[in-house]
Amino acid sequence: MNSHDLEKGLMACVHCGFCLDACPTYRATGDEADSPRGRIVLMRGVHEGKIPLLTEEATGPGTVGHHLERCLGCRACEPACPSGVPYGHLLEHFRDQQEAVSKRGVGERVLREGLLQTLTDPRKMALALRAGKLTGGKIPAAVARFLGLPHGTAVPIPTDLAAAARPLPAVTAARGEPRGRVALLAGCVMRVLYGPVHHATARVLSANGIEVICPPVQGCCGALHGHQGKLEDARQLARKTIDAFGAGDDYDAIILNSAGCGSFLKDYGHLLKDEPVWEKRAARFSSKVKDITEYLVEMGPRPMPGRVEARVTYHDACHLAHGQRVTSAPRLLLRSIPGVTFVEMPDSDQCCGSAGVYNYLQPDMAGVLQQKKVDALLSTGAQIVATGNPGCLAWIQQGLPKGASVPTIVHPVELLDQAYRAAA
């Protein structure tokens, strides 16, 4: 953020408190410093030179760095804010400053850098998952201690690694009368862990008369870097992504099925603001970005010949609901599937605790939020839980109890695909 936007954003907060009940960490702790307005007070103190961002003597509760790191970055405060405070942008700015001066221990540095380098590189992630098969996904106790993780920390391991990472074809032809042409972002985590969601997305779009292009030279979009205070790295990845898609000029839309990535791509115009060569290209690119559910509702989905006989509930991925303000489209599509009985989940828009890599960096708070989410979804009696983000899919899955009656967790597009494939 430039100095004008930073000052304007900080001063926009009038401390009304509407954000408090929307904030998962404040609801969990009751600590004002763990609320959006409390964190903004801390940010203003740093900006005005009244308090340090970090001190060598103290790094625990009460310090700015501690409470910024406890923030999920879920942005639930933004829709609740009557003053339009750009909280997500402010958080990224101060986390970027924080990372530039932080002096972390060896284990924490290895954890943070290891997560970013592994999750954002499909080849490294595939190797890590194959190694994880040997331990059933559990991080060895000695490694967990070194990294500062709780004993028994696990990573999601697909049953069939090859199927999970099966690449999309470069082109998926439209079926029936053509209605459009889109590009699909394969990304990094989705490409390795949730390849079947990509294939389901392409098939559903094809069934709706949409040609799907998957550009071969594409990689990480920069979302995880941006959320973790690595803004220059995020900018470099954003430029590469825009180049890979040609600023989106050849497509009606650029389709995302990962909420965190979609929110970040829609914000490229802000990320690359004040860069003469990139600002306009980034804004044009961002204007083309659509979540798969958002795009299908705008297009008007074709009738589905198949049925899904199930009681279904929906968890709002934070960066879809709060970052992109897409809440009705997934519900409209789920309700439109023949056979589905849709039931709302209590606090469906409260964060599950995944929040990118938050569940590894703040495991205690993430665990509290995970349990709240699992309790809420189990209270619905649903057989299927749908949500539109890989972090949510993996983290909620890990928190579910074992047993035959436990709900299945899927991406909404997988249920649509099931209903459309009945005619294939």
Secondary structure as GFF3:
##gff-version 3
##sequence-region A 1 424
A	DSSP	alpha_helix	3	12	.	.	.	ID=ss1
A	DSSP	alpha_helix	24	29	.	.	.	ID=ss2
A	DSSP	three_ten_helix	32	34	.	.	.	ID=ss3
A	DSSP	alpha_helix	36	47	.	.	.	ID=ss4
A	DSSP	alpha_helix	64	69	.	.	.	ID=ss5
A	DSSP	alpha_helix	77	80	.	.	.	ID=ss6
A	DSSP	alpha_helix	87	101	.	.	.	ID=ss7
A	DSSP	alpha_helix	106	119	.	.	.	ID=ss8
A	DSSP	alpha_helix	122	133	.	.	.	ID=ss9
A	DSSP	alpha_helix	141	147	.	.	.	ID=ss10
A	DSSP	alpha_helix	161	164	.	.	.	ID=ss11
A	DSSP	beta_strand	171	172	.	.	.	ID=ss12
A	DSSP	beta_strand	180	184	.	.	.	ID=ss13
A	DSSP	alpha_helix	189	193	.	.	.	ID=ss14
A	DSSP	alpha_helix	195	207	.	.	.	ID=ss15
A	DSSP	beta_strand	210	213	.	.	.	ID=ss16
A	DSSP	alpha_helix	223	227	.	.	.	ID=ss17
A	DSSP	alpha_helix	231	245	.	.	.	ID=ss18
A	DSSP	three_ten_helix	246	248	.	.	.	ID=ss19
A	DSSP	beta_strand	253	256	.	.	.	ID=ss20
A	DSSP	alpha_helix	259	265	.	.	.	ID=ss21
A	DSSP	alpha_helix	268	271	.	.	.	ID=ss22
A	DSSP	alpha_helix	279	288	.	.	.	ID=ss23
A	DSSP	beta_strand	289	291	.	.	.	ID=ss24
A	DSSP	alpha_helix	292	299	.	.	.	ID=ss25
A	DSSP	beta_strand	310	314	.	.	.	ID=ss26
A	DSSP	alpha_helix	318	318	.	.	.	ID=ss27
A	DSSP	pi_helix	319	323	.	.	.	ID=ss28
A	DSSP	alpha_helix	328	336	.	.	.	ID=ss29
A	DSSP	beta_strand	340	342	.	.	.	ID=ss30
A	DSSP	alpha_helix	358	361	.	.	.	ID=ss31
A	DSSP	alpha_helix	363	378	.	.	.	ID=ss32
A	DSSP	beta_strand	384	386	.	.	.	ID=ss33
A	DSSP	alpha_helix	390	399	.	.	.	ID=ss34
A	DSSP	beta_strand	408	410	.	.	.	ID=ss35
A	DSSP	alpha_helix	412	420	.	.	.	ID=ss36
A	DSSP	three_ten_helix	421	423	.	.	.	ID=ss37
###
